């Protein structure tokens, strides 16, 4: 019987977010594929790199030109913490970011399952019960170690994500959008190695039966939440670096009523609060409220209490923009410790909220723009 891989001891009690992996350059993989020095196994990557080569010939771009455009491609790899009920099950994260002139990365953060790796190369072969076997080069000898098979999985995920990020970068350049491509993949599966037969399998994490829908929903949302922790701690999710939209199979999303974006927000907020004791989220009142929620003994990540509370407070209190908040704080700090403010001080505060109406128009425009998202989060 195969045994689930468990590379680290299971968690005990409340913990800070897991130690993240490290971003690194892709060691020239993307450029080698673009130059035709290596042949990708992924069909999308093969098409994209061929089109880039054709455009380069038309534009008479040199090898050095292509290196300057496509050489800065970053790869990030990490694992989530294990499922609470299954210490050996960790989701594998592979994310790529095509750095172009410091532009913010934009793309999807996709959740995939064992069957999604079929067709991504000869080593991936179907196995019983929805599993996928990773075939060793020498099938008779098998894998000497689990890490060798895992590298095959990571390489396939790198190919897929580099292809997707290049595709997004080209779309952004063609449309004039101020973004660069950044795509992430979260493999939700059990990775198992049989030390006797030396065979390696990727097994379904989901049971798929109607009676198991609640457990499947909890597992997927927990993995999404945990992945947001890892990416936030590593600085891979931030408004000024990478913007991700979590997504997965639409049929599965509808069947299980998955709340993936809300869980990304929850994992992001929780990690910010845990790792930065001085951070202010929204304003001081919101931050105090969020810390109170996080400190509760019954706090559960997938209940998304932080994301829900933050959205509701923004809806109910119309929290000011940072510039407006700082202006208000400065005005209030100048008030006398005793007695009444002067007429000038009073007028300045009133002008901030009323006056010509410019401040309200700006705040209301922002709230109107955010309202659909906030409303969805506030009832999650």
Helices and strands as residue ranges (DSSP letters): E 3-4, E 23-25, H 29-34, H 43-59, H 63-70, E 73-79, E 92-98, E 104-112, G 114-117, E 124-126, G 128-130, E 132-134, H 146-175, E 179-187, E 189-194, E 199-204, G 210-212, H 213-233, E 242-247, H 250-256, H 260-275, H 284-294, G 301-303, H 305-317, H 322-333, H 343-353, H 358-378
